[in-house]
Structure formats: C-alpha cells, structure tokens
Amino acid sequence: MPRCRLGHGHSGAIGRHRAARSIAFLLLTGLFCNPIGVAAQAQPSPLAPRVLHDAYADHVAEASRRFDIPETWIDAVLQVESAGNVRAISSAGAMGLMQIMPATWSALRQRHGLGRDPYEPRDNILAGAAYLRAMFDRYGNVAAMLAAYNAGPGRYDEYLSAGRVLPAETRAYVAKLAPILGDATPSHGASMPAARPPDWREAPLFVARSGNRQSVIGDAPAPPDGNTRIPVPDATGAPDRRQHEAIFVTRADSGATP
C-alpha cells in the first residue's frame, strides 16, 4: 500500500511537470493567447493616418482652401515626408513636416507671407501646399508634380530637355504616392487630366543617379506652353509609354530599352 501511494504521488508530480511544460510552450508560441486580444492588437495600424491628419487638420484644411488642392494630397505627402515629425530634417537639409529645402522655403516664405520659422507647422504645411500647387500648375499631372516636388523643377526639367535620369529616390517616391493621390485634381487652374500613376512592372531598368531634392521655384525656365509640359494619356485611356518614361527611364546613353 505505501508503495502504491508513493507511486501515485510520483506519477502526479510527473503529470504536473509535463502540464507546466506544455503551458509554458503554448505561452511562448502564442497559441495560448486570447484570440480577441490578438484581433484588438491588429487594429491600430489603419488608424495611424487619421491620427496624423487630426493633429494638423486645421492647417491642412487652410492650406487646401488657400491653394485649392485636395486635403488628401497634403496629408499623403506629409505622411511620407515626415510621418508627422515637426522637427524632421533630412540629410540633404529638408525641413519640417513637408520637408522643404532652405532655398525653397526662403522663396515660398517671401511669396506667400509666411513666418520666419520653417518648422512652424502651419507655415510649413502652407509652404508645402503652395509648392505642390506650383508644380501641378507647371507640369499638369500628379506624377510629374510629385517628381518635381521631390527632386526640384530644375532637376525634372533636365530630364525633359536632356533625358537626365531621375534619382532612384524620386522614382520610388512617385511610385509610392501617385496611387494614393489618384486622379483627384484641383478645381481651378491647370485643365490637363491627371496622369496615370506609373507602374514599376511596365518600366525599363531602374538606374540610380545622384541628384538634388527640391530647388528654388523658378530656377529653370518653365515649358513654353501647356501642350508641351508632359505627355498625358490619350482620349481612349491607353497609356502613353512616354509618360512612364518621364519617371522610370533607361540611361540616356544606353541605346535601346532592355
């Protein structure tokens, strides 16, 4: 009898030990978690853009009204440029929420009566919106607007006039933002239809080249008229291959497209 009781106690200890090991394994692998808790943790990411918009909603709305561009344009550019960091500064020196280069800020500040602090949220957002509007009016479509905002109008004009390849950073920037901005256009000003967002799968080989970011507005001559600013889709909706080449292009000296 005593031996049976001892044996029963030993088996119980082994069982409890095995159960503890099983529970520990489940906890480590996450299989023992509450499924409701897991679902709740998966929810915050879609809310991030809304939180960002709410933080600067009044400034974004004011900039949208003043420069007659969609709020979604300003929100999307702000998110990609700085993720809402008021004091953001890039390695190239771009400043604030909308990442405005110092020379560009100086020109925009004088033109639009902005304050002295380029990091002040309202003025930085107004400057970024003004620059987006200026680039849209200059080139007539979203993809070109974004490329010029990122690389500067002078740099983009060099591509149009001499075929100089846009920096890899700029091509990636356009590929990320153009689908978000979509086909929305300002209600006044340039009447050209928005460009079809570029698709990297249809592009030739990407070539990385160093290049400047923004440059001062007016540092290069504007295209002579609206018909030569940039290729746009034809009336049938078929994509114009030249339009894709405005963002994703081969080397000027490479000959035929691979």
Secondary structure, 3 states (H helix, E strand, C coil): CHHHHHHHHHHHHHHHHHHHHHHHHHHHHCCCCCHHHHHHHCCCHHHHHHHHHHHCHHHHHHHHHHHCCCHHHHHHHHHHHHCCCCCCECCCCCECCCCECHHHHHHHHHHHCCCCCCCCHHHHHHHHHHHHHHHHHHHCCHHHHHHHHHHCHHHHHHHHHHCCCCCHHHHHHHHHHHHHHCCCCCCCCCCCCCCCCCCHHHCCCCCCCCCCCCCCCCCCCCCCCHHHCCCCCCCCCCCCHHHHHCCCCCCCCCCCCC
